[in-house]
Amino acid sequence: MRTDLFDFDLPPERIALRPAEPRDAARLLVVRPGENPEWEDRRFGDLTDLLRPGDALVLNETRVIPARLTGRRLGPDGAGPRIEVTLHKRLDGSRWLAFAKPAKKLTAGDALRFGEEGKVCFLGQLDASVEAKGEGGEVTLSFAFHGPVLDQAIAERGAMPLPPYIASRRAPDERDSVDYQTVFAREEGSVAAPTAGLHFTDAMLDALRARGIGVHFVTLHVGAGTFLPVKADDTADHAMHSEWGEISAETAAALNAARGKGGRIVAVGSTALRLLESAADAQGRVQPFSGETDIFITPGYRFKAADLMVTNFHLPRSTLFMLVAAFSGLETMQRAYAHAIASDYRFYSYGDACLLFRSRSGADA
C-alpha cells in the first residue's frame, strides 16, 4: 500500500510533553467500527466498566533502561567532538546496537567515552569502541564493561530515551524516570516505553481484577526503531526492526482458557498485540513464545489473537498508525483521528489513549 495513505496533519500543540495526572485521568476515545456513532469520548479510568468479566488484559511488563548516552570521540589529543547514542538492541554481554548522532563523525575503530560531564559516577570511565557502522546512523558498540557491571554503568550515566518529538522540545528530567515507566515494569531491556501501559495505576489494576477481568503479562523489549519513520513510498518496501519478546506457557494457557470461555483478549499497546500475533497459530491459539519478531501489520492482515486493543495516538506515516488502521479500518481511524484532533486530544507517548474494537475486515478467517 502507498504510505501516503497513512499521512495526516497534526498541530504541534496537540503533542503532549507531560502525561496526565493521575495516570488514569487521561482521555479515552472508544472506537467501534461500523457502529453509529463510531466513537465516544471517555476517561481512561472508565476502561474497567467498558470491559467485561472474563476478558483477558495483556500488558507488556518490559522496563525502560536509561539508554541515551552522551560522550565524546577520543582522539590522539584527547576528547574530540560530542557524540550522543541511543542504545536500542543488546547483542551480548558487552555489545549493543545504537543510533549515533552525528554518525557521520564516526568510523569503525573509533573510541568513545561516555558520562564524564556533569555526573559523579561510582564506576570508572565508560569506554566503547565502534565495531561497525550500518545504515541510518546505526553503529555497533563494544563496551569495556560486561554484563551487570555494564548495566550499572549505563544506569549511572544514561538518560531516559524520550521520543524525538518530546526530546526536541525539552530535556529529560527526573520526573521522566517515573513518568516514562509503567507501574508494572519489571523486565529491563526496552529503550522506549510501551506507552499504552503508562495510563494504568495499581488501584486500577486491582479494580479490573475485582471485576473478574484477567490481568496477564508478557515481555517485548521495545527498540528505538519504533521512532523511525517509514521512508519508503510503499509499505512492501519497508523493513521492520526486530525485537525480542516472550510469552510464558502459563500465560498462553490462561489466555486460551479465557477465550475458550467467551472472554476477549485485550492487547494493551502495539507491542503486546504484535507479540500475540507472532505467537498465535492458524486457529488463533496463543503458543508459548521466546525469540525475535519483526512482524509488520498493515491493512489486509487477518488478526488471530487480539479482539480489542488499547493504544495511544500515533505518528503519521508510522508503522503504528498502519497497525491500528489494519485493526479498526483505515477510513475509521482517519475519521477517529480527525475527531481527536478537533476535540483537543493529546497525542503520542505522553498523550491520551484509544480503546479499539476490531473491524470485520480484520477478523480472523
C-alpha positions, -999 to 999 in steps of 0.1 A, spaced: 0 0 0 11 36 -6 24 51 26 9 85 19 -25 69 26 -14 70 63 -5 107 64 -24 133 83 -17 168 96 -13 173 134 -10 207 150 22 208 172 2 219 202 -16 185 202 17 167 211 18 161 249 51 170 267 39 156 301 15 129 310 -19 133 326 -20 133 364 -31 110 378 -23 85 351 -58 71 346 -72 107 342 -61 106 305 -89 107 280 -100 76 262 -115 75 227 -136 44 222 -137 34 186 -163 8 174 -160 4 136 -193 2 117 -215 14 146 -234 46 149 -218 65 165 -184 50 157 -168 66 188 -174 80 222 -153 102 245 -145 87 278 -118 88 305 -92 61 308 -104 50 342 -137 40 325 -119 11 309 -129 -10 340 -165 -6 331 -160 -9 293 -145 -44 296 -165 -75 306 -159 -100 333 -140 -129 317 -120 -106 294 -82 -110 295 -60 -79 295 -24 -84 282 2 -59 293 39 -56 284 60 -56 316 92 -45 299 112 -19 318 128 11 300 166 15 306 183 49 305 195 42 270 206 77 259 243 82 265 263 114 258 301 114 254 329 123 231 350 106 205 386 101 217 414 113 196 452 114 198 449 148 215 422 139 240 384 144 238 370 151 203 335 160 191 304 154 213 285 122 204 251 111 215 240 75 212 207 57 219 211 21 226 184 0 210 193 -37 210 216 -57 231 237 -82 211 256 -99 240 271 -90 274 292 -62 262 279 -52 227 249 -31 217 234 -17 185 228 20 188 218 50 168 245 77 169 243 115 163 262 127 144 270 93 130 290 109 101 317 118 126 323 81 135 342 53 117 348 17 126 376 16 152 368 49 169 370 50 207 342 68 227 340 78 263 306 84 280 293 102 310 321 123 324 303 156 320 281 167 350 279 134 368 298 117 396 299 80 388 306 52 411 323 32 384 353 43 363 351 57 328 327 40 304 345 35 272 333 18 240 347 12 205 328 15 173 329 -21 160 309 -14 128 287 12 111 253 4 95 227 24 77 206 52 91 231 62 118 233 28 133 265 16 149 277 -15 168 293 -5 201 316 -28 220 319 -16 257 348 -21 280 325 -34 307 304 -66 306 271 -79 320 257 -65 352 287 -41 356 279 -26 322 242 -23 331 251 -4 362 275 19 343 247 27 318 222 33 345 246 58 362 253 77 330 223 73 309 191 94 304 156 83 297 153 80 259 124 103 254 109 102 218 124 128 194 91 148 193 95 154 231 133 155 234 135 182 207 113 205 228 126 198 263 154 179 281 147 147 300 145 153 338 139 133 370 102 133 365 106 112 333 124 84 352 90 78 368 65 91 342 81 71 313 78 38 331 47 17 337 38 9 372 42 -28 364 75 -26 346 98 -55 356 120 -69 329 147 -45 319 156 -41 282 134 -15 264 146 18 250 111 31 246 81 27 269 51 6 259 31 38 262 -4 25 263 5 9 296 15 42 311 -21 51 319 -26 22 344 -24 27 382 -21 -1 408 -56 8 420 -70 5 385 -54 -29 380 -69 -41 413 -103 -28 402 -100 -47 369 -92 -79 388 -120 -74 412 -144 -71 383 -133 -105 370 -111 -93 342 -78 -112 339 -46 -93 340 -17 -111 323 19 -100 315 41 -106 285 75 -91 276 86 -74 244 117 -52 246 109 -21 225 137 -9 203 144 27 191 133 15 156 97 23 168 106 60 163 119 56 128 96 70 100 86 49 71 106 64 43 95 40 15 67 50 -8 51 16 -5 47 -5 27 61 -35 9 95 -18 7 98 -10 45 119 -33 67 109 -36 103 135 -38 131 132 -70 150 125 -70 188 128 -97 214 97 -110 232 85 -137 254 51 -153 264 53 -180 290 34 -213 288 14 -203 318 2 -170 302 -5 -186 269 -27 -213 286 -45 -186 306 -53 -165 275 -65 -196 256 -87 -206 285 -102 -172 288 -111 -171 251 -124 -206 252 -150 -194 278 -161 -165 257 -137 -138 270 -120 -114 248 -82 -109 246 -74 -72 250 -39 -62 239 -25 -32 257 -3 -15 232 11 -23 198 39 -42 214 16 -67 232 -5 -70 201 24 -77 178 38 -103 202 4 -121 205 0 -122 167 36 -135 164 28 -163 189 -7 -173 176 -12 -203 155 -36 -205 125 -65 -214 148 -59 -183 169 -45 -202 199 -16 -184 216 15 -205 219 45 -200 242 70 -178 225 106 -167 231 126 -150 204 127 -122 178 97 -108 160 97 -84 131 60 -87 122 47 -58 102 10 -54 103 -8 -33 76 -44 -33 63 -54 -66 49 -38 -86 78 -61 -112 94 -59 -109 131 -58 -142 150 -53 -135 187 -64 -99 197 -100 -89 199 -96 -54 213 -67 -30 216 -57 -2 239 -33 22 223 -22 58 222 -24 82 193 4 76 168 26 95 143 15 100 107 30 75 82 42 53 111 41 15 113 19 20 145 -7 40 126 -7 14 99 -13 -12 126 -43 5 141 -56 11 106 -54 -27 100 -72 -34 133 -101 -10 130 -100 1 94 -82 29 77 -112 51 70 -125 46 105 -91 56 121 -88 86 98 -122 98 110 -114 90 146 -81 109 145 -98 139 128 -123 139 157 -95 136 183 -76 165 168 -107 187 166 -116 177 202 -82 185 217 -70 150 225 -33 149 235 -11 128 211 18 104 212 38 88 241 25 111 269 -9 117 253 -43 102 256 -55 67 246 -80 48 224 -99 16 230 -102 0 196 -127 -27 186 -116 -49 157 -132 -43 123 -148 -72 105 -122 -69 78 -96 -76 105 -113 -106 118 -96 -140 117 -106 -162 89 
